[in-house]
Amino acid sequence: MKDKSLIVKHLVKSNPASSFPGCIDEDDVLAFDLDTSRRLLVDNGLLWVTIQNDTHDYLVRDREELDVPSGRKIVVEAVEPSCFELV
């Protein structure tokens, strides 16, 4: 498991979901506050996704998708350089 202090230094403030599609580099971490349900679509790469109030973490890879309920914060970390969309 990674040292949480290393993750926190890469974490920026929450981003609006409308700011993606986009790409992030390996080990970059982004957070999003979602007011409506969204679908996270990975175009390429591998993402580790944590959803607020969900006991599971998810690995989402090339051409996979993950439904995210409204009213949740999600944290997305790139395991490798990745491009994704929130639709």
C-alpha positions in Angstrom: 0.0 0.0 0.0 1.2 3.5 -0.8 2.1 6.0 1.9 -0.9 8.2 2.1 1.3 11.3 2.5 2.7 10.7 -1.0 -0.9 10.5 -2.4 -2.0 13.7 -0.7 0.8 15.7 -2.2 -0.5 14.8 -5.6 -4.1 15.5 -4.7 -5.4 18.8 -5.9 -8.7 20.4 -4.9 -11.9 18.9 -6.2 -12.5 19.5 -9.9 -15.8 20.1 -11.7 -16.8 16.9 -13.5 -17.3 19.0 -16.6 -13.5 19.5 -16.7 -13.1 16.0 -18.1 -12.5 14.4 -20.7 -8.8 14.6 -20.1 -5.6 12.7 -19.4 -3.5 12.3 -16.3 0.0 10.9 -15.7 0.9 7.9 -13.6 0.4 8.6 -9.8 -1.6 11.8 -10.4 -4.7 11.9 -8.2 -7.9 14.0 -8.9 -11.1 14.4 -6.9 -14.5 15.2 -8.2 -17.7 16.2 -6.4 -20.6 14.8 -8.4 -24.1 16.4 -8.1 -25.6 14.1 -10.7 -25.0 10.5 -11.6 -22.1 10.0 -14.0 -20.4 7.3 -15.9 -16.6 7.2 -15.8 -15.3 5.9 -19.2 -11.6 5.0 -19.5 -10.4 5.6 -23.1 -6.9 4.2 -22.3 -4.8 3.4 -19.3 -5.7 2.1 -15.8 -7.4 4.1 -13.0 -7.9 3.3 -9.3 -11.2 4.8 -8.3 -12.5 5.3 -4.8 -16.2 6.4 -4.3 -17.3 8.1 -1.2 -19.4 5.8 1.1 -18.5 2.7 -1.0 -16.6 0.0 0.7 -14.9 -1.1 -2.5 -12.2 0.5 -4.7 -12.3 -0.1 -8.4 -9.6 -0.7 -11.1 -11.0 0.5 -14.4 -9.0 0.0 -17.5 -9.1 0.5 -21.3 -12.6 0.8 -22.7 -14.2 -0.1 -19.4 -16.7 2.1 -17.6 -18.0 2.6 -14.0 -21.3 4.1 -13.0 -21.0 6.6 -10.1 -24.1 7.7 -8.1 -25.0 11.3 -7.6 -24.0 13.2 -4.5 -20.7 11.4 -4.1 -17.0 12.5 -4.2 -14.8 10.3 -6.2 -11.0 10.1 -6.2 -9.3 8.9 -9.3 -5.6 7.8 -9.3 -3.8 6.9 -12.5 -1.9 3.6 -12.1 -0.4 4.3 -15.5 -0.9 7.3 -17.9 -4.6 7.4 -18.6 -7.3 9.3 -20.5 -10.9 9.2 -19.3 -14.3 11.0 -19.5 -17.0 11.7 -17.0 -20.3 11.6 -18.9 
